[in-house]
């Protein structure tokens, strides 16, 4: 998982330079964050917490009410070093205020915007052998890496 993430970080380095995303901007942390079980296990092992089994839940969260479990009070990601592929490969390029308005279309870059990143996702899927769930299903209560 770590090697896949490192490759994704290299592939998005140029994209990131043009992005308006910055530390503390957390609108995307209030959307559904689909991750694979292998990613959840990687996060859990990396920060020393237990991971819940999401197979029976697969909820959809109200983006305006349920922030990611790992969103810190200051609007930053508390597991930034270990964040999932979807978080590593999502960027916006226009006014960051548009991110707050979930139904307003704006210029974004996502994992499915790049065939190489799609292939990295397929690698994770092949190792996971199961469907993604929302990160809050795997980690239903607040967890901190500090």
Protein Blocks (a to p, Z undefined) as FASTA:
>chain_A
ZZmmmmmmmmmmmmmmmpcbdehiaklmmcccdddfklmmmmmmmnopacddfklnopad
dfklmccfklcfkopafklmmpcfklmmgccfbdfklmmmmmlccddddfklpmklmmmm
mmmmmmnopacddfklmmmbccdfZZ
